[in-house]
């Protein structure tokens, strides 16, 4: 993930209401920094790990739809 992508993802995180709420509830600046660092790390890891999935979905939408359909059918049984 390049710098621009990281910046974009962090902007998405910073606009998230739950993230803002967690920061507002922090008792002090140190807690705020810890929450922010943890959330940023997790969010960027999730975003980075989802990039290959997005590529697979774009390249093989029919196969992904079929796999999802089969998975949902198994859950509903």
Buried (B, 14 or more C-beta within 10 A) or exposed (E): EEEEEBEEBBEEBBEEEEBEEBBEEBEEEEEBEEBBEEBBEEBBEEBEEEEEEEEEBEEEEEEBEEEEEEEEEEEEE
